[in-house]
Every structure is written in C-alpha cells, then in structure tokens.
Amino acid sequence: MKTVNGRHTYLYNFSPTIRRWMNIKVLEFEEDKVRLVIQGEGHTFMNLLTEEILKDPDVDVAKYLVEFQFSDPELLVTTNGKKDPLKVITEACQRLAGYCEKLLEDLEENRS
C-alpha cells in the first residue's frame, strides 16, 4: 500500500468535512408509517440504515425494496404509534453519523 511520510495515503488525503446531500422523495406519510425513496443509494447504505432503525423498540417494520436493478430504493418504516417514523429515521441517521465520527477520530489518533 502506498504511504506518504509513513502514513497510508487514503488516510493522509482524507477530508472528513466533505458533505453530500441526499435526494429524498416522500411517497406516503401517516402518523405511524412513512414510505420514501432515497435516490442514488444502494444495498450497502440501505442495509445499514434499516438495521439501525430496527434497534428502536417503537419500530414495527423497517425494510427497503429495490424494484429493479438500477432503480432507487424505497424505504418503509412503521411504528407502534408512539413515535413519528420520520423522527425514528432521523435518530437512526444521527447514530450512524456518530459511529462514523468516532471511527474518524480513532483513525486520526492512529495516524501519528
């Protein structure tokens, strides 16, 4: 693996401040159910997101569907009515972002 000053180049050139916005289309929204499309995402992100959503005890269903090979995934989340499904998705995304921040901090500590 290529290194620069003894550091791996993928860590040396990594900039954690890069932000990317997602295009989300809400197809259905009810008190205990939301169905939406997250454009440009694939199985990797959707598996991670649904697994994290399912950690919430107020969630009944969290699943996604990719209807055709190159179509955008459709996410379905239903709750037991105690929580807004969009809030559940937001909380799951915040936890995932926290995991990523922790990983970046650990990588930064190990750089030196």
Backbone as XML, in Angstrom:
<?xml version="1.0"?>
<chain id="A" units="angstrom">
  <residue number="1" name="MET">
    <atom name="N" x="0.838" y="-1.174" z="0.000"/>
    <atom name="CA" x="0.000" y="0.000" z="0.000"/>
    <atom name="C" x="0.887" y="1.243" z="0.000"/>
  </residue>
  <residue number="2" name="LYS">
    <atom name="N" x="0.507" y="2.242" z="-0.743"/>
    <atom name="CA" x="1.285" y="3.464" z="-0.874"/>
    <atom name="C" x="1.205" y="4.286" z="0.412"/>
  </residue>
  <residue number="3" name="THR">
    <atom name="N" x="2.340" y="4.837" z="0.835"/>
    <atom name="CA" x="2.377" y="5.673" z="2.030"/>
    <atom name="C" x="3.053" y="6.995" z="1.720"/>
  </residue>
  <residue number="4" name="VAL">
    <atom name="N" x="2.710" y="8.001" z="2.497"/>
    <atom name="CA" x="3.341" y="9.314" z="2.428"/>
    <atom name="C" x="3.790" y="9.636" z="3.846"/>
  </residue>
  <residue number="5" name="ASN">
    <atom name="N" x="5.099" y="9.851" z="4.027"/>
    <atom name="CA" x="5.657" y="10.110" z="5.354"/>
    <atom name="C" x="5.244" y="9.037" z="6.356"/>
  </residue>
  <residue number="6" name="GLY">
    <atom name="N" x="5.182" y="7.787" z="5.908"/>
    <atom name="CA" x="4.837" y="6.684" z="6.794"/>
    <atom name="C" x="3.351" y="6.526" z="7.058"/>
  </residue>
  <residue number="7" name="ARG">
    <atom name="N" x="2.519" y="7.322" z="6.415"/>
    <atom name="CA" x="1.070" y="7.236" z="6.598"/>
    <atom name="C" x="0.420" y="6.704" z="5.330"/>
  </residue>
  <residue number="8" name="HIS">
    <atom name="N" x="-0.621" y="5.928" z="5.500"/>
    <atom name="CA" x="-1.348" y="5.433" z="4.336"/>
    <atom name="C" x="-1.977" y="6.613" z="3.606"/>
  </residue>
  <residue number="9" name="THR">
    <atom name="N" x="-1.899" y="6.611" z="2.291"/>
    <atom name="CA" x="-2.387" y="7.754" z="1.514"/>
    <atom name="C" x="-3.889" y="7.942" z="1.646"/>
  </residue>
  <residue number="10" name="TYR">
    <atom name="N" x="-4.635" y="6.852" z="1.846"/>
    <atom name="CA" x="-6.083" y="7.036" z="1.962"/>
    <atom name="C" x="-6.435" y="7.766" z="3.251"/>
  </residue>
  <residue number="11" name="LEU">
    <atom name="N" x="-5.603" y="7.701" z="4.279"/>
    <atom name="CA" x="-5.828" y="8.478" z="5.497"/>
    <atom name="C" x="-5.213" y="9.861" z="5.375"/>
  </residue>
  <residue number="12" name="TYR">
    <atom name="N" x="-4.080" y="9.925" z="4.713"/>
    <atom name="CA" x="-3.357" y="11.190" z="4.584"/>
    <atom name="C" x="-4.162" y="12.214" z="3.788"/>
  </residue>
  <residue number="13" name="ASN">
    <atom name="N" x="-4.855" y="11.755" z="2.759"/>
    <atom name="CA" x="-5.606" y="12.661" z="1.890"/>
    <atom name="C" x="-7.082" y="12.760" z="2.249"/>
  </residue>
  <residue number="14" name="PHE">
    <atom name="N" x="-7.498" y="12.081" z="3.298"/>
    <atom name="CA" x="-8.918" y="12.049" z="3.643"/>
    <atom name="C" x="-9.343" y="13.357" z="4.272"/>
  </residue>
  <residue number="15" name="SER">
    <atom name="N" x="-10.468" y="13.897" z="3.821"/>
    <atom name="CA" x="-11.018" y="15.125" z="4.386"/>
    <atom name="C" x="-12.411" y="14.833" z="4.932"/>
  </residue>
  <residue number="16" name="PRO">
    <atom name="N" x="-12.580" y="14.757" z="6.253"/>
    <atom name="CA" x="-13.875" y="14.400" z="6.825"/>
    <atom name="C" x="-14.921" y="15.504" z="6.744"/>
  </residue>
  <residue number="17" name="THR">
    <atom name="N" x="-14.558" y="16.686" z="6.235"/>
    <atom name="CA" x="-15.510" y="17.783" z="6.181"/>
    <atom name="C" x="-16.347" y="17.783" z="4.910"/>
  </residue>
  <residue number="18" name="ILE">
    <atom name="N" x="-16.124" y="16.838" z="4.010"/>
    <atom name="CA" x="-16.900" y="16.771" z="2.773"/>
    <atom name="C" x="-18.319" y="16.340" z="3.104"/>
  </residue>
  <residue number="19" name="ARG">
    <atom name="N" x="-19.294" y="17.085" z="2.623"/>
    <atom name="CA" x="-20.702" y="16.768" z="2.869"/>
    <atom name="C" x="-21.370" y="16.434" z="1.543"/>
  </residue>
  <residue number="20" name="ARG">
    <atom name="N" x="-22.285" y="15.478" z="1.604"/>
    <atom name="CA" x="-23.029" y="15.093" z="0.418"/>
    <atom name="C" x="-24.500" y="15.096" z="0.800"/>
  </residue>
  <residue number="21" name="TRP">
    <atom name="N" x="-25.335" y="15.685" z="-0.013"/>
    <atom name="CA" x="-26.762" y="15.759" z="0.264"/>
    <atom name="C" x="-27.478" y="14.618" z="-0.445"/>
  </residue>
  <residue number="22" name="MET">
    <atom name="N" x="-28.504" y="14.109" z="0.196"/>
    <atom name="CA" x="-29.312" y="13.043" z="-0.390"/>
    <atom name="C" x="-30.621" y="13.629" z="-0.900"/>
  </residue>
  <residue number="23" name="ASN">
    <atom name="N" x="-31.067" y="13.114" z="-2.022"/>
    <atom name="CA" x="-32.378" y="13.475" z="-2.541"/>
    <atom name="C" x="-33.375" y="12.443" z="-2.045"/>
  </residue>
  <residue number="24" name="ILE">
    <atom name="N" x="-34.380" y="12.923" z="-1.336"/>
    <atom name="CA" x="-35.382" y="12.041" z="-0.746"/>
    <atom name="C" x="-36.751" y="12.468" z="-1.237"/>
  </residue>
  <residue number="25" name="LYS">
    <atom name="N" x="-37.528" y="11.493" z="-1.671"/>
    <atom name="CA" x="-38.889" y="11.748" z="-2.141"/>
    <atom name="C" x="-39.851" y="10.991" z="-1.226"/>
  </residue>
  <residue number="26" name="VAL">
    <atom name="N" x="-40.726" y="11.720" z="-0.543"/>
    <atom name="CA" x="-41.708" y="11.091" z="0.348"/>
    <atom name="C" x="-42.894" y="10.638" z="-0.502"/>
  </residue>
  <residue number="27" name="LEU">
    <atom name="N" x="-43.158" y="9.334" z="-0.454"/>
    <atom name="CA" x="-44.265" y="8.768" z="-1.221"/>
    <atom name="C" x="-45.544" y="8.689" z="-0.394"/>
  </residue>
  <residue number="28" name="GLU">
    <atom name="N" x="-45.399" y="8.432" z="0.890"/>
    <atom name="CA" x="-46.546" y="8.265" z="1.771"/>
    <atom name="C" x="-46.117" y="8.643" z="3.184"/>
  </residue>
  <residue number="29" name="PHE">
    <atom name="N" x="-46.966" y="9.408" z="3.873"/>
    <atom name="CA" x="-46.652" y="9.802" z="5.237"/>
    <atom name="C" x="-47.916" y="9.787" z="6.076"/>
  </residue>
  <residue number="30" name="GLU">
    <atom name="N" x="-47.897" y="8.973" z="7.115"/>
    <atom name="CA" x="-49.004" y="8.886" z="8.062"/>
    <atom name="C" x="-48.428" y="9.000" z="9.459"/>
  </residue>
  <residue number="31" name="GLU">
    <atom name="N" x="-49.287" y="8.976" z="10.453"/>
    <atom name="CA" x="-48.856" y="9.119" z="11.846"/>
    <atom name="C" x="-47.873" y="8.026" z="12.266"/>
  </residue>
  <residue number="32" name="ASP">
    <atom name="N" x="-48.087" y="6.813" z="11.758"/>
    <atom name="CA" x="-47.245" y="5.691" z="12.172"/>
    <atom name="C" x="-46.562" y="4.982" z="11.000"/>
  </residue>
  <residue number="33" name="LYS">
    <atom name="N" x="-46.527" y="5.638" z="9.836"/>
    <atom name="CA" x="-45.972" y="4.983" z="8.650"/>
    <atom name="C" x="-45.396" y="6.023" z="7.701"/>
  </residue>
  <residue number="34" name="VAL">
    <atom name="N" x="-44.222" y="5.699" z="7.131"/>
    <atom name="CA" x="-43.645" y="6.537" z="6.091"/>
    <atom name="C" x="-43.044" y="5.628" z="5.031"/>
  </residue>
  <residue number="35" name="ARG">
    <atom name="N" x="-43.208" y="6.065" z="3.800"/>
    <atom name="CA" x="-42.639" y="5.363" z="2.655"/>
    <atom name="C" x="-41.931" y="6.416" z="1.822"/>
  </residue>
  <residue number="36" name="LEU">
    <atom name="N" x="-40.638" y="6.203" z="1.584"/>
    <atom name="CA" x="-39.890" y="7.206" z="0.839"/>
    <atom name="C" x="-38.836" y="6.565" z="-0.037"/>
  </residue>
  <residue number="37" name="VAL">
    <atom name="N" x="-38.375" y="7.325" z="-1.016"/>
    <atom name="CA" x="-37.329" y="6.890" z="-1.934"/>
    <atom name="C" x="-36.083" y="7.714" z="-1.643"/>
  </residue>
  <residue number="38" name="ILE">
    <atom name="N" x="-34.956" y="7.028" z="-1.496"/>
    <atom name="CA" x="-33.676" y="7.699" z="-1.286"/>
    <atom name="C" x="-32.874" y="7.512" z="-2.562"/>
  </residue>
  <residue number="39" name="GLN">
    <atom name="N" x="-32.788" y="8.567" z="-3.344"/>
    <atom name="CA" x="-32.170" y="8.490" z="-4.663"/>
    <atom name="C" x="-30.665" y="8.274" z="-4.580"/>
  </residue>
  <residue number="40" name="GLY">
    <atom name="N" x="-30.178" y="7.391" z="-5.439"/>
    <atom name="CA" x="-28.752" y="7.177" z="-5.585"/>
    <atom name="C" x="-28.115" y="6.250" z="-4.567"/>
  </residue>
  <residue number="41" name="GLU">
    <atom name="N" x="-28.897" y="5.680" z="-3.682"/>
    <atom name="CA" x="-28.331" y="4.780" z="-2.671"/>
    <atom name="C" x="-28.517" y="3.338" z="-3.098"/>
  </residue>
  <residue number="42" name="GLY">
    <atom name="N" x="-27.730" y="2.467" z="-2.502"/>
    <atom name="CA" x="-27.784" y="1.051" z="-2.851"/>
    <atom name="C" x="-27.965" y="0.191" z="-1.619"/>
  </residue>
  <residue number="43" name="HIS">
    <atom name="N" x="-27.703" y="-1.079" z="-1.791"/>
    <atom name="CA" x="-27.922" y="-2.041" z="-0.719"/>
    <atom name="C" x="-27.050" y="-1.778" z="0.514"/>
  </residue>
  <residue number="44" name="THR">
    <atom name="N" x="-25.836" y="-1.333" z="0.312"/>
    <atom name="CA" x="-24.929" y="-1.138" z="1.442"/>
    <atom name="C" x="-25.511" y="-0.150" z="2.445"/>
  </residue>
  <residue number="45" name="PHE">
    <atom name="N" x="-25.859" y="1.027" z="1.983"/>
    <atom name="CA" x="-26.415" y="2.040" z="2.885"/>
    <atom name="C" x="-27.784" y="1.629" z="3.407"/>
  </residue>
  <residue number="46" name="MET">
    <atom name="N" x="-28.620" y="1.075" z="2.546"/>
    <atom name="CA" x="-29.980" y="0.742" z="2.964"/>
    <atom name="C" x="-29.992" y="-0.383" z="4.005"/>
  </residue>
  <residue number="47" name="ASN">
    <atom name="N" x="-29.105" y="-1.371" z="3.849"/>
    <atom name="CA" x="-28.997" y="-2.425" z="4.875"/>
    <atom name="C" x="-28.592" y="-1.822" z="6.211"/>
  </residue>
  <residue number="48" name="LEU">
    <atom name="N" x="-27.601" y="-0.965" z="6.189"/>
    <atom name="CA" x="-27.122" y="-0.319" z="7.408"/>
    <atom name="C" x="-28.229" y="0.509" z="8.059"/>
  </residue>
  <residue number="49" name="LEU">
    <atom name="N" x="-28.929" y="1.294" z="7.261"/>
    <atom name="CA" x="-29.990" y="2.151" z="7.781"/>
    <atom name="C" x="-31.137" y="1.342" z="8.375"/>
  </residue>
  <residue number="50" name="THR">
    <atom name="N" x="-31.606" y="0.333" z="7.669"/>
    <atom name="CA" x="-32.730" y="-0.453" z="8.199"/>
    <atom name="C" x="-32.334" y="-1.193" z="9.472"/>
  </residue>
  <residue number="51" name="GLU">
    <atom name="N" x="-31.112" y="-1.709" z="9.537"/>
    <atom name="CA" x="-30.651" y="-2.379" z="10.760"/>
    <atom name="C" x="-30.642" y="-1.413" z="11.937"/>
  </residue>
  <residue number="52" name="GLU">
    <atom name="N" x="-30.206" y="-0.188" z="11.694"/>
    <atom name="CA" x="-30.154" y="0.806" z="12.774"/>
    <atom name="C" x="-31.564" y="1.243" z="13.175"/>
  </residue>
  <residue number="53" name="ILE">
    <atom name="N" x="-32.464" y="1.391" z="12.224"/>
    <atom name="CA" x="-33.853" y="1.758" z="12.537"/>
    <atom name="C" x="-34.506" y="0.680" z="13.392"/>
  </residue>
  <residue number="54" name="LEU">
    <atom name="N" x="-34.223" y="-0.576" z="13.075"/>
    <atom name="CA" x="-34.835" y="-1.695" z="13.810"/>
    <atom name="C" x="-34.365" y="-1.783" z="15.263"/>
  </residue>
  <residue number="55" name="LYS">
    <atom name="N" x="-33.326" y="-1.073" z="15.629"/>
    <atom name="CA" x="-32.879" y="-1.055" z="17.028"/>
    <atom name="C" x="-33.833" y="-0.266" z="17.923"/>
  </residue>
  <residue number="56" name="ASP">
    <atom name="N" x="-34.673" y="0.560" z="17.331"/>
    <atom name="CA" x="-35.636" y="1.348" z="18.095"/>
    <atom name="C" x="-36.805" y="0.451" z="18.511"/>
  </residue>
  <residue number="57" name="PRO">
    <atom name="N" x="-37.121" y="0.381" z="19.788"/>
    <atom name="CA" x="-38.198" y="-0.508" z="20.251"/>
    <atom name="C" x="-39.593" y="-0.096" z="19.780"/>
  </residue>
  <residue number="58" name="ASP">
    <atom name="N" x="-39.765" y="1.134" z="19.332"/>
    <atom name="CA" x="-41.070" y="1.594" z="18.850"/>
    <atom name="C" x="-41.308" y="1.287" z="17.373"/>
  </residue>
  <residue number="59" name="VAL">
    <atom name="N" x="-40.343" y="0.664" z="16.719"/>
    <atom name="CA" x="-40.457" y="0.343" z="15.290"/>
    <atom name="C" x="-41.045" y="-1.052" z="15.109"/>
  </residue>
  <residue number="60" name="ASP">
    <atom name="N" x="-42.081" y="-1.133" z="14.290"/>
    <atom name="CA" x="-42.676" y="-2.424" z="13.933"/>
    <atom name="C" x="-41.988" y="-3.012" z="12.703"/>
  </residue>
  <residue number="61" name="VAL">
    <atom name="N" x="-41.846" y="-2.181" z="11.655"/>
    <atom name="CA" x="-41.284" y="-2.635" z="10.385"/>
    <atom name="C" x="-40.295" y="-1.595" z="9.872"/>
  </residue>
  <residue number="62" name="ALA">
    <atom name="N" x="-39.157" y="-2.080" z="9.407"/>
    <atom name="CA" x="-38.199" y="-1.245" z="8.686"/>
    <atom name="C" x="-37.620" y="-2.132" z="7.596"/>
  </residue>
  <residue number="63" name="LYS">
    <atom name="N" x="-37.953" y="-1.806" z="6.368"/>
    <atom name="CA" x="-37.447" y="-2.599" z="5.250"/>
    <atom name="C" x="-37.323" y="-1.705" z="4.030"/>
  </residue>
  <residue number="64" name="TYR">
    <atom name="N" x="-36.562" y="-2.194" z="3.072"/>
    <atom name="CA" x="-36.440" y="-1.452" z="1.826"/>
    <atom name="C" x="-36.598" y="-2.405" z="0.663"/>
  </residue>
  <residue number="65" name="LEU">
    <atom name="N" x="-36.899" y="-1.815" z="-0.482"/>
    <atom name="CA" x="-37.119" y="-2.588" z="-1.695"/>
    <atom name="C" x="-36.441" y="-1.880" z="-2.851"/>
  </residue>
  <residue number="66" name="VAL">
    <atom name="N" x="-35.686" y="-2.630" z="-3.617"/>
    <atom name="CA" x="-35.134" y="-2.136" z="-4.885"/>
    <atom name="C" x="-35.862" y="-2.925" z="-5.960"/>
  </residue>
  <residue number="67" name="GLU">
    <atom name="N" x="-36.836" y="-2.277" z="-6.591"/>
    <atom name="CA" x="-37.721" y="-2.989" z="-7.516"/>
    <atom name="C" x="-36.982" y="-3.521" z="-8.749"/>
  </residue>
  <residue number="68" name="PHE">
    <atom name="N" x="-36.129" y="-2.691" z="-9.326"/>
    <atom name="CA" x="-35.350" y="-3.093" z="-10.496"/>
    <atom name="C" x="-33.874" y="-2.876" z="-10.195"/>
  </residue>
  <residue number="69" name="GLN">
    <atom name="N" x="-33.018" y="-3.496" z="-10.929"/>
    <atom name="CA" x="-31.584" y="-3.459" z="-10.646"/>
    <atom name="C" x="-31.030" y="-2.040" z="-10.500"/>
  </residue>
  <residue number="70" name="PHE">
    <atom name="N" x="-31.448" y="-1.132" z="-11.332"/>
    <atom name="CA" x="-30.885" y="0.219" z="-11.293"/>
    <atom name="C" x="-31.865" y="1.257" z="-10.765"/>
  </residue>
  <residue number="71" name="SER">
    <atom name="N" x="-32.907" y="0.836" z="-10.066"/>
    <atom name="CA" x="-33.862" y="1.789" z="-9.510"/>
    <atom name="C" x="-33.433" y="2.198" z="-8.106"/>
  </residue>
  <residue number="72" name="ASP">
    <atom name="N" x="-33.954" y="3.325" z="-7.662"/>
    <atom name="CA" x="-33.643" y="3.831" z="-6.330"/>
    <atom name="C" x="-34.423" y="3.031" z="-5.288"/>
  </residue>
  <residue number="73" name="PRO">
    <atom name="N" x="-33.840" y="2.820" z="-4.105"/>
    <atom name="CA" x="-34.510" y="2.031" z="-3.075"/>
    <atom name="C" x="-35.667" y="2.792" z="-2.435"/>
  </residue>
  <residue number="74" name="GLU">
    <atom name="N" x="-36.687" y="2.028" z="-2.088"/>
    <atom name="CA" x="-37.850" y="2.567" z="-1.388"/>
    <atom name="C" x="-37.820" y="2.038" z="0.044"/>
  </residue>
  <residue number="75" name="LEU">
    <atom name="N" x="-37.853" y="2.948" z="1.004"/>
    <atom name="CA" x="-37.796" y="2.600" z="2.420"/>
    <atom name="C" x="-39.188" y="2.678" z="3.027"/>
  </residue>
  <residue number="76" name="LEU">
    <atom name="N" x="-39.552" y="1.655" z="3.796"/>
    <atom name="CA" x="-40.822" y="1.627" z="4.519"/>
    <atom name="C" x="-40.515" y="1.483" z="5.999"/>
  </residue>
  <residue number="77" name="VAL">
    <atom name="N" x="-41.060" y="2.383" z="6.809"/>
    <atom name="CA" x="-40.909" y="2.316" z="8.260"/>
    <atom name="C" x="-42.285" y="2.504" z="8.880"/>
  </residue>
  <residue number="78" name="THR">
    <atom name="N" x="-42.654" y="1.561" z="9.742"/>
    <atom name="CA" x="-43.893" y="1.706" z="10.515"/>
    <atom name="C" x="-43.543" y="1.614" z="11.996"/>
  </residue>
  <residue number="79" name="THR">
    <atom name="N" x="-44.274" y="2.361" z="12.807"/>
    <atom name="CA" x="-44.053" y="2.356" z="14.248"/>
    <atom name="C" x="-45.324" y="1.908" z="14.957"/>
  </residue>
  <residue number="80" name="ASN">
    <atom name="N" x="-45.221" y="1.741" z="16.256"/>
    <atom name="CA" x="-46.377" y="1.338" z="17.051"/>
    <atom name="C" x="-47.276" y="2.523" z="17.405"/>
  </residue>
  <residue number="81" name="GLY">
    <atom name="N" x="-47.007" y="3.687" z="16.844"/>
    <atom name="CA" x="-47.821" y="4.868" z="17.072"/>
    <atom name="C" x="-47.286" y="5.785" z="18.161"/>
  </residue>
  <residue number="82" name="LYS">
    <atom name="N" x="-46.278" y="5.339" z="18.886"/>
    <atom name="CA" x="-45.705" y="6.155" z="19.957"/>
    <atom name="C" x="-44.684" y="7.161" z="19.435"/>
  </residue>
  <residue number="83" name="LYS">
    <atom name="N" x="-44.146" y="6.922" z="18.247"/>
    <atom name="CA" x="-43.123" y="7.788" z="17.670"/>
    <atom name="C" x="-43.422" y="8.080" z="16.217"/>
  </residue>
  <residue number="84" name="ASP">
    <atom name="N" x="-43.086" y="9.273" z="15.804"/>
    <atom name="CA" x="-43.170" y="9.678" z="14.401"/>
    <atom name="C" x="-42.106" y="8.893" z="13.622"/>
  </residue>
  <residue number="85" name="PRO">
    <atom name="N" x="-42.476" y="8.229" z="12.527"/>
    <atom name="CA" x="-41.492" y="7.440" z="11.780"/>
    <atom name="C" x="-40.347" y="8.277" z="11.199"/>
  </residue>
  <residue number="86" name="LEU">
    <atom name="N" x="-40.605" y="9.535" z="10.853"/>
    <atom name="CA" x="-39.514" y="10.380" z="10.360"/>
    <atom name="C" x="-38.515" y="10.682" z="11.474"/>
  </residue>
  <residue number="87" name="LYS">
    <atom name="N" x="-39.006" y="10.828" z="12.691"/>
    <atom name="CA" x="-38.122" y="11.044" z="13.833"/>
    <atom name="C" x="-37.256" y="9.808" z="14.074"/>
  </residue>
  <residue number="88" name="VAL">
    <atom name="N" x="-37.846" y="8.632" z="13.913"/>
    <atom name="CA" x="-37.100" y="7.381" z="14.073"/>
    <atom name="C" x="-35.969" y="7.313" z="13.045"/>
  </residue>
  <residue number="89" name="ILE">
    <atom name="N" x="-36.262" y="7.656" z="11.801"/>
    <atom name="CA" x="-35.247" y="7.636" z="10.739"/>
    <atom name="C" x="-34.152" y="8.659" z="11.041"/>
  </residue>
  <residue number="90" name="THR">
    <atom name="N" x="-34.550" y="9.847" z="11.475"/>
    <atom name="CA" x="-33.590" y="10.899" z="11.816"/>
    <atom name="C" x="-32.670" y="10.453" z="12.939"/>
  </residue>
  <residue number="91" name="GLU">
    <atom name="N" x="-33.223" y="9.856" z="13.981"/>
    <atom name="CA" x="-32.414" y="9.385" z="15.105"/>
    <atom name="C" x="-31.444" y="8.290" z="14.670"/>
  </residue>
  <residue number="92" name="ALA">
    <atom name="N" x="-31.900" y="7.390" z="13.808"/>
    <atom name="CA" x="-31.023" y="6.329" z="13.307"/>
    <atom name="C" x="-29.871" y="6.934" z="12.500"/>
  </residue>
  <residue number="93" name="CYS">
    <atom name="N" x="-30.169" y="7.918" z="11.665"/>
    <atom name="CA" x="-29.114" y="8.572" z="10.874"/>
    <atom name="C" x="-28.125" y="9.302" z="11.778"/>
  </residue>
  <residue number="94" name="GLN">
    <atom name="N" x="-28.615" y="9.926" z="12.836"/>
    <atom name="CA" x="-27.718" y="10.609" z="13.769"/>
    <atom name="C" x="-26.799" y="9.615" z="14.479"/>
  </residue>
  <residue number="95" name="ARG">
    <atom name="N" x="-27.332" y="8.455" z="14.857"/>
    <atom name="CA" x="-26.488" y="7.429" z="15.474"/>
    <atom name="C" x="-25.425" y="6.939" z="14.492"/>
  </residue>
  <residue number="96" name="LEU">
    <atom name="N" x="-25.825" y="6.713" z="13.236"/>
    <atom name="CA" x="-24.853" y="6.273" z="12.226"/>
    <atom name="C" x="-23.770" y="7.325" z="12.014"/>
  </residue>
  <residue number="97" name="ALA">
    <atom name="N" x="-24.161" y="8.590" z="11.972"/>
    <atom name="CA" x="-23.184" y="9.669" z="11.821"/>
    <atom name="C" x="-22.230" y="9.690" z="13.012"/>
  </residue>
  <residue number="98" name="GLY">
    <atom name="N" x="-22.751" y="9.435" z="14.201"/>
    <atom name="CA" x="-21.909" y="9.378" z="15.394"/>
    <atom name="C" x="-20.900" y="8.246" z="15.325"/>
  </residue>
  <residue number="99" name="TYR">
    <atom name="N" x="-21.337" y="7.089" z="14.834"/>
    <atom name="CA" x="-20.409" y="5.961" z="14.659"/>
    <atom name="C" x="-19.290" y="6.329" z="13.694"/>
  </residue>
  <residue number="100" name="CYS">
    <atom name="N" x="-19.656" y="7.011" z="12.614"/>
    <atom name="CA" x="-18.660" y="7.413" z="11.613"/>
    <atom name="C" x="-17.693" y="8.447" z="12.197"/>
  </residue>
  <residue number="101" name="GLU">
    <atom name="N" x="-18.206" y="9.408" z="12.959"/>
    <atom name="CA" x="-17.348" y="10.407" z="13.596"/>
    <atom name="C" x="-16.360" y="9.739" z="14.548"/>
  </residue>
  <residue number="102" name="LYS">
    <atom name="N" x="-16.834" y="8.771" z="15.317"/>
    <atom name="CA" x="-15.971" y="8.046" z="16.242"/>
    <atom name="C" x="-14.874" y="7.299" z="15.475"/>
  </residue>
  <residue number="103" name="LEU">
    <atom name="N" x="-15.259" y="6.657" z="14.378"/>
    <atom name="CA" x="-14.278" y="5.951" z="13.549"/>
    <atom name="C" x="-13.223" y="6.913" z="13.018"/>
  </residue>
  <residue number="104" name="LEU">
    <atom name="N" x="-13.660" y="8.076" z="12.535"/>
    <atom name="CA" x="-12.711" y="9.067" z="12.014"/>
    <atom name="C" x="-11.770" y="9.558" z="13.114"/>
  </residue>
  <residue number="105" name="GLU">
    <atom name="N" x="-12.298" y="9.760" z="14.320"/>
    <atom name="CA" x="-11.456" y="10.179" z="15.440"/>
    <atom name="C" x="-10.414" y="9.104" z="15.753"/>
  </residue>
  <residue number="106" name="ASP">
    <atom name="N" x="-10.857" y="7.844" z="15.774"/>
    <atom name="CA" x="-9.932" y="6.742" z="16.051"/>
    <atom name="C" x="-8.863" y="6.632" z="14.969"/>
  </residue>
  <residue number="107" name="LEU">
    <atom name="N" x="-9.259" y="6.806" z="13.721"/>
    <atom name="CA" x="-8.290" y="6.777" z="12.623"/>
    <atom name="C" x="-7.289" y="7.914" z="12.745"/>
  </residue>
  <residue number="108" name="GLU">
    <atom name="N" x="-7.781" y="9.102" z="13.109"/>
    <atom name="CA" x="-6.908" y="10.254" z="13.269"/>
    <atom name="C" x="-5.901" y="10.035" z="14.395"/>
  </residue>
  <residue number="109" name="GLU">
    <atom name="N" x="-6.357" y="9.437" z="15.492"/>
    <atom name="CA" x="-5.459" y="9.140" z="16.617"/>
    <atom name="C" x="-4.367" y="8.160" z="16.211"/>
  </residue>
  <residue number="110" name="ASN">
    <atom name="N" x="-4.703" y="7.212" z="15.344"/>
    <atom name="CA" x="-3.747" y="6.188" z="14.928"/>
    <atom name="C" x="-2.838" y="6.651" z="13.792"/>
  </residue>
  <residue number="111" name="ARG">
    <atom name="N" x="-3.071" y="7.840" z="13.259"/>
    <atom name="CA" x="-2.237" y="8.362" z="12.168"/>
    <atom name="C" x="-0.828" y="8.671" z="12.638"/>
  </residue>
  <residue number="112" name="SER">
    <atom name="N" x="-0.725" y="9.140" z="13.841"/>
    <atom name="CA" x="0.605" y="9.580" z="14.305"/>
    <atom name="C" x="1.407" y="8.478" z="14.941"/>
  </residue>
</chain>
